[in-house]
Amino acid sequence: MSRFRHTWPTIAIFTLALFVRILYNLTVAKAYYPLHDSLYYQAIGFHMLSQHCFCLESYITTVYRTPLWPILIALLSLIFGKSDFFARMLLCILDAGTCVLISLFARDLFQHRVGIIIGIIAALDPTLYIYTGWLYTETLYTFLLFAFCYTLYRLQRRFRLRTVVLSGALVGLLSLTRPNGLLVLLLGIAWLAVMGWLLRHSWRQILSGTLLMAVTACMLIAPWTVRNYEVSHSFVPVATGDGTVLLGAYNNAILNTPGYQGSWVNPLRSSPKIAYAFPLLTCNAPCEVARETAFRDAAIQWIKTHLAAMPYVLAMHLVNMWQPIAPEADMPIYRFPYQFSSKLVLVVLNLFAWPIYALALYGLIMTRGKWRELLFVYLILLFTILENLIFYGSPRFRAPIEPLLLLLSAGAFWWIAHNTLGTPLGHRAGAVLNRFSNMIRSNLVATREISNCAREL
């Protein structure tokens, strides 16, 4: 019974979060089918089943996409049949797990009740669950990143080798979801060194932990790196794609196209002379490596010749990053905008976003006394913001830090409760609440007496 008393909030938060996400998929995303990037991931997954080939087009190998999400789609299709529905159900489960981790992290850092409150808020927050309705990597990447953050926090409280192995496995899977996961691994290693110095751990322990984390991650990544070398004859650790992102972010169109200032425009539209030098459908792995190199060089050349415009571009990246949501071609709330459910989610999303930003900023300031416990959270926040500045600011690329913003919001709740209860302000607020409750109670009694008299008459 005692054990159930401690676990029921976690079960309740997971159940609520899962219900909200399934409801979203059965209403807003009811008629969803993959397009754009989500269609590419699904196509690769289906080709793995039918052709035993990691190919976007039939029997044409690719190194442009990361492997984990297409592999999961292929496994689900093998078990349940070729459908996007079960992949989206998996995303619902993963995102509900993220809500549980937010609650547990907040409980460990701050207070049990604060953990429950922020867990409920996370379960209802549309900035998390909107990504469960399409087959992009946001939900999977966010879950793995936040789980990695939480394991590092647990590692800080008690240094265990099995926790180190779990951290390495998570960051390895993270890298197979998005290539920038390799940079997160470097951040984790740097964090281990800093924590070892601050907490006075033995250097032998820190070195063994760092080596074990790196080896575990590399054991997951290395087979894919070898595969990439075999098909492309180039060193591609996980995937290419940085050239396409850079050229889409740095071109004349992002300065002159209304509605796209400081955003991203597909190189096929923004730089057609460069893009169409490479085949669109038959570009195999070596061709993709050459294409991404050409795109990257063109983007760097554009930056060099437009230095005066760079402050504006970077400022727009930062502004765009913090918009509550941006129109994405494949997102269900924009694919089906006339549904009442889509309109409702969009309204709720805008109501959630700005208060969460304000609370997160307040929590960031007021929980500075816990900076050791939150150091890796700070590193991930800074890393994500810099990444958006360099590439292109989009609310979609803010998704990985949404759980961190909720965690800092929990810190704001904790600080407010901690610094008002037991103070004159807290006593005054308590007196007002007691007076209000007594007034309600007396009104209920009076109403009951009046109804009794009326019944007797």
C-alpha positions in Angstrom: 0.0 0.0 0.0 2.8 2.4 0.9 4.5 1.7 -2.4 1.3 2.4 -4.3 0.9 5.7 -2.5 4.2 6.8 -3.9 3.6 5.5 -7.5 0.0 6.5 -8.1 0.8 10.1 -9.1 3.2 8.8 -11.7 0.6 6.3 -13.0 -2.0 9.0 -13.1 0.2 11.5 -14.9 1.1 8.9 -17.5 -2.5 7.9 -18.0 -3.7 11.5 -18.3 -0.9 12.4 -20.8 -1.5 9.3 -22.9 -5.3 10.0 -23.0 -4.7 13.6 -24.1 -2.3 12.5 -26.9 -4.5 9.7 -28.2 -7.5 12.1 -28.1 -5.4 14.6 -30.2 -4.6 11.9 -32.7 -8.2 10.7 -33.0 -9.6 14.2 -33.5 -7.2 16.7 -34.9 -5.0 14.1 -36.7 -7.8 11.7 -37.5 -7.4 12.1 -41.3 -3.6 12.5 -41.2 -1.3 10.8 -43.7 2.4 11.5 -44.1 3.8 14.2 -46.4 7.2 15.9 -46.8 9.8 14.7 -44.3 7.4 12.3 -42.6 6.7 10.6 -45.9 10.5 10.2 -46.4 10.9 8.5 -43.1 7.9 6.2 -43.8 9.2 5.4 -47.3 12.6 4.4 -46.0 11.0 2.2 -43.3 8.8 0.5 -45.9 11.8 0.0 -48.3 13.6 -1.7 -45.4 10.8 -4.2 -45.2 10.2 -4.8 -48.9 13.7 -4.2 -50.4 16.0 -4.8 -47.3 17.5 -1.4 -48.3 17.9 1.9 -46.4 16.7 3.7 -49.4 14.5 6.8 -50.0 13.9 5.8 -53.6 13.8 2.1 -54.7 17.2 0.5 -54.4 19.0 3.9 -54.2 20.9 4.0 -50.9 20.8 7.2 -48.9 22.9 8.7 -46.1 20.7 11.8 -45.9 18.4 10.5 -43.1 19.2 9.2 -39.6 18.3 5.6 -39.1 16.5 5.2 -35.7 13.1 6.6 -36.6 12.8 4.7 -40.0 13.9 1.5 -38.2 11.1 1.9 -35.6 8.6 2.6 -38.3 9.7 -0.6 -40.1 9.4 -2.7 -36.9 5.9 -1.4 -36.2 4.9 -2.0 -39.8 6.3 -5.5 -39.6 4.1 -6.2 -36.5 0.9 -4.2 -37.2 1.0 -3.7 -40.9 1.9 -0.7 -43.0 0.2 2.2 -41.4 1.2 5.6 -39.8 -1.3 5.2 -37.0 0.7 2.8 -34.9 3.8 4.9 -35.3 1.9 7.9 -34.0 0.6 5.7 -31.0 4.3 5.0 -30.2 4.9 8.7 -30.2 2.0 9.2 -27.8 3.6 6.7 -25.4 7.0 8.3 -25.7 5.6 11.7 -25.0 3.6 10.5 -22.1 6.9 9.1 -20.8 8.4 12.6 -21.2 5.7 14.0 -19.0 6.4 11.4 -16.3 10.2 12.2 -16.4 9.4 15.9 -16.1 7.3 15.1 -13.0 10.0 12.9 -11.5 12.8 15.4 -12.2 10.8 18.3 -10.6 9.9 16.1 -7.6 13.6 15.2 -7.0 14.8 18.8 -7.5 12.0 20.7 -5.7 9.1 19.1 -4.0 6.7 16.2 -4.4 3.6 18.4 -4.9 5.4 20.6 -7.3 6.3 17.5 -9.3 2.7 16.4 -9.5 1.5 19.9 -10.6 4.1 20.3 -13.3 3.4 16.7 -14.5 -0.3 17.6 -14.9 0.7 20.8 -16.8 3.0 18.8 -19.0 0.3 16.3 -19.8 -2.0 19.1 -20.9 0.6 21.3 -22.7 0.0 21.4 -26.5 3.6 22.5 -27.1 4.5 18.9 -26.3 1.7 16.8 -27.7 1.3 18.5 -31.1 4.3 16.7 -32.4 2.8 13.3 -31.7 0.4 13.7 -34.6 3.0 13.6 -37.4 5.9 11.3 -38.3 8.7 13.7 -37.6 11.6 13.0 -35.1 10.7 15.8 -32.6 8.9 13.6 -30.1 11.5 10.8 -30.1 14.4 13.2 -29.9 12.8 15.2 -27.1 12.1 12.0 -25.0 15.7 10.7 -25.5 17.3 14.1 -24.7 15.3 14.7 -21.6 15.9 11.1 -20.4 19.6 11.7 -20.9 19.4 14.9 -18.8 17.6 13.0 -16.0 20.1 10.2 -16.0 22.9 12.7 -15.6 21.1 14.3 -12.7 20.7 10.8 -11.1 24.4 10.2 -11.8 25.2 13.4 -9.9 23.3 12.2 -6.9 24.9 8.8 -6.9 27.7 7.7 -9.2 26.8 4.3 -10.6 28.3 2.6 -13.6 25.0 1.2 -14.7 23.6 4.8 -14.8 26.7 5.7 -16.9 25.9 2.9 -19.3 22.3 4.0 -19.6 23.4 7.6 -20.3 25.7 6.4 -23.0 23.0 4.3 -24.6 20.5 7.2 -24.5 23.0 9.6 -26.1 23.9 7.0 -28.7 20.2 6.5 -29.7 19.9 10.3 -29.6 22.7 10.6 -32.2 20.9 8.0 -34.4 17.8 10.2 -34.2 19.5 13.4 -35.2 23.2 14.0 -36.0 23.6 16.8 -33.5 23.3 14.1 -30.8 27.0 13.7 -31.2 27.5 17.2 -29.9 25.3 16.4 -26.9 27.7 13.5 -26.1 30.5 16.0 -26.0 28.5 18.2 -23.6 27.8 15.1 -21.4 31.6 14.3 -21.2 32.4 18.0 -20.4 29.7 17.9 -17.7 31.2 14.8 -16.2 34.6 16.5 -15.9 33.1 19.6 -14.3 31.0 17.6 -11.8 34.0 15.4 -10.9 35.9 18.6 -10.0 33.0 20.2 -8.1 31.9 17.2 -6.2 35.4 16.0 -5.5 35.0 12.6 -7.2 38.2 10.7 -7.8 39.7 11.3 -11.3 39.9 7.6 -11.8 36.1 7.3 -11.3 35.5 10.3 -13.6 37.8 8.9 -16.3 36.2 5.5 -16.2 32.7 7.0 -16.3 33.6 9.2 -19.3 35.2 6.3 -21.1 32.3 4.0 -20.4 29.7 6.6 -21.6 31.6 7.3 -24.8 32.3 3.6 -25.6 28.6 2.7 -25.0 27.4 5.5 -27.3 30.0 4.6 -30.0 29.1 0.9 -29.9 25.6 2.0 -31.1 26.8 4.6 -33.6 29.8 2.8 -35.1 28.0 0.1 -37.1 26.0 2.8 -38.9 29.1 4.8 -39.5 30.7 1.8 -41.1 27.6 1.2 -43.2 27.7 4.9 -44.4 31.3 4.5 -45.4 30.6 1.4 -47.4 27.8 3.0 -49.4 29.2 6.6 -49.8 33.0 6.0 -49.6 33.1 9.0 -47.2 33.2 9.4 -43.5 29.6 10.2 -42.5 29.2 9.5 -38.7 25.4 9.4 -38.8 23.8 11.4 -41.7 24.4 14.3 -44.1 22.0 17.1 -44.4 23.8 20.1 -42.9 24.4 21.6 -46.3 20.7 21.6 -47.2 19.9 23.2 -43.9 22.6 25.9 -44.2 21.8 26.8 -47.8 18.1 27.0 -47.0 18.9 29.4 -44.2 21.4 31.6 -46.0 20.2 32.8 -49.4 18.6 35.9 -51.0 15.0 34.5 -50.6 15.2 34.7 -46.7 15.8 38.5 -47.1 13.3 39.3 -49.8 10.4 36.8 -49.5 7.5 38.2 -47.4 6.7 35.8 -44.5 10.1 34.0 -44.8 12.4 36.7 -43.5 15.1 35.0 -41.4 13.4 31.7 -41.9 14.2 28.8 -44.2 13.5 28.4 -47.9 14.1 25.1 -49.7 17.2 25.3 -51.9 15.1 24.0 -54.8 13.3 27.4 -54.6 16.0 29.7 -53.1 19.1 28.4 -55.0 17.8 26.4 -58.0 21.0 26.7 -60.1 22.9 25.0 -57.3 20.2 22.5 -56.3 19.3 21.3 -59.8 22.9 20.5 -60.5 22.2 17.2 -58.7 19.5 14.7 -59.6 16.4 15.0 -57.5 15.2 11.3 -57.3 18.3 9.3 -58.3 21.0 11.0 -56.1 22.6 8.0 -54.4 24.9 8.1 -51.3 28.1 9.5 -52.9 26.0 12.0 -54.8 24.3 13.1 -51.5 27.8 13.7 -49.9 28.9 15.8 -52.9 25.6 17.7 -52.9 25.8 18.6 -49.2 29.4 19.7 -49.6 28.4 22.0 -52.5 25.4 23.4 -50.6 27.6 24.0 -47.5 30.2 25.9 -49.6 27.5 28.0 -51.3 26.0 28.9 -47.9 29.3 29.9 -46.5 30.1 32.0 -49.6 26.7 33.8 -49.2 27.5 34.6 -45.6 30.8 36.1 -46.6 29.2 38.3 -49.2 26.3 39.4 -47.0 28.0 40.2 -43.7 25.9 43.4 -43.3 22.7 41.4 -43.3 23.9 38.8 -40.8 22.8 40.7 -37.6 19.3 40.9 -39.0 19.2 37.3 -40.1 20.5 36.1 -36.7 18.1 38.3 -34.8 15.2 36.9 -36.9 16.4 33.4 -36.1 16.1 34.2 -32.4 12.7 35.8 -32.7 11.3 33.1 -34.8 12.5 30.4 -32.4 10.3 31.7 -29.6 7.1 32.0 -31.6 4.5 29.6 -30.0 4.1 27.7 -33.2 4.9 28.2 -36.9 3.0 26.9 -39.9 4.5 23.6 -40.9 3.2 22.0 -44.0 2.7 18.6 -42.5 1.4 19.5 -39.0 -2.3 18.3 -38.5 -3.5 21.6 -37.0 -2.5 23.3 -40.3 -3.4 20.4 -42.6 -7.0 20.4 -41.2 -7.4 24.0 -40.0 -11.3 24.2 -40.3 -11.8 21.4 -37.7 -13.1 22.7 -34.3 -10.5 20.5 -32.6 -7.7 22.1 -34.6 -8.9 25.6 -33.7 -9.2 24.7 -30.0 -5.7 23.2 -29.8 -4.3 26.3 -31.5 -6.0 28.6 -29.0 -4.9 26.5 -26.0 -1.3 26.3 -27.4 -1.1 30.1 -27.5 -2.5 30.3 -24.0 0.1 27.9 -22.6 3.2 29.1 -24.4 3.7 32.7 -23.1 3.0 31.9 -19.4 5.5 29.0 -19.6 8.1 31.3 -21.1 7.6 33.8 -18.3 7.6 31.1 -15.5 10.7 29.4 -17.0 12.6 32.7 -17.1 11.5 33.5 -13.5 12.5 30.0 -12.4 15.9 30.3 -14.2 16.6 33.3 -12.1 15.2 32.2 -8.8 16.7 28.6 -8.8 20.3 29.8 -9.3 21.1 28.4 -5.9 20.6 24.9 -7.5 23.0 25.6 -10.4 25.0 22.5 -9.8 21.9 20.3 -10.2 20.8 22.3 -13.2 24.1 22.8 -14.9 23.5 20.3 -17.7 20.0 21.8 -18.2 21.7 25.2 -18.7 24.2 23.6 -21.2 21.4 22.1 -23.3 19.4 25.3 -23.3 22.4 27.3 -24.5 23.3 24.6 -27.0 19.8 24.6 -28.5 19.6 28.4 -28.7 23.0 28.6 -30.4 22.0 25.9 -32.8 18.9 27.7 -33.8 20.8 31.0 -34.2 23.4 29.3 -36.5 20.9 27.3 -38.6 17.4 28.7 -38.6 15.0 29.7 -35.9 11.9 27.6 -35.9 9.5 26.7 -33.1 9.9 23.1 -34.3 13.5 23.2 -33.3 12.7 24.5 -29.9 10.8 21.3 -29.2 13.7 19.5 -27.5 13.9 22.1 -24.7 10.1 22.3 -24.0 10.5 19.8 -21.1 13.4 21.9 -19.7 11.2 25.1 -19.8 8.6 23.2 -17.9 11.2 22.0 -15.4 12.3 25.6 -14.8 8.6 26.6 -14.5 8.4 24.0 -11.7 11.3 25.8 -10.1 9.3 29.0 -10.2 6.3 27.3 -8.5 8.7 25.9 -5.8 10.3 29.3 -5.2 7.0 31.1 -4.9 5.6 28.5 -2.4 8.9 28.3 -0.5 9.1 32.1 -0.1 5.5 32.9 0.7 4.4 30.2 3.1 5.4 31.2 6.6 5.9 34.9 5.7 3.5 37.8 6.4 2.4 37.6 2.7 1.7 33.9 3.0 -0.3 34.4 6.2 -2.3 37.2 4.6 -3.0 35.1 1.6 -4.0 32.2 3.8 -6.3 34.4 5.8 -8.0 35.6 2.6 -8.4 32.0 1.4 -9.9 30.9 4.8 -12.3 33.8 4.7 -13.3 33.0 1.2 -13.9 29.3 2.0 -15.9 30.2 5.2 -18.0 32.6 3.1 -18.7 29.8 0.6 -19.5 27.4 3.5 -21.9 29.8 5.1 -23.6 30.5 1.8 -24.1 26.8 1.3 -25.6 26.4 4.8 -28.0 29.3 4.2 -29.0 27.9 0.8 -29.7 24.5 2.4 -31.9 26.1 5.1 -33.8 28.1 2.6 -34.5 25.0 0.5 -35.7 23.1 3.6 -38.1 25.9 4.5 -39.4 26.0 0.9 -39.9 22.3 1.0 -41.9 22.5 4.3 -44.1 25.3 2.9 
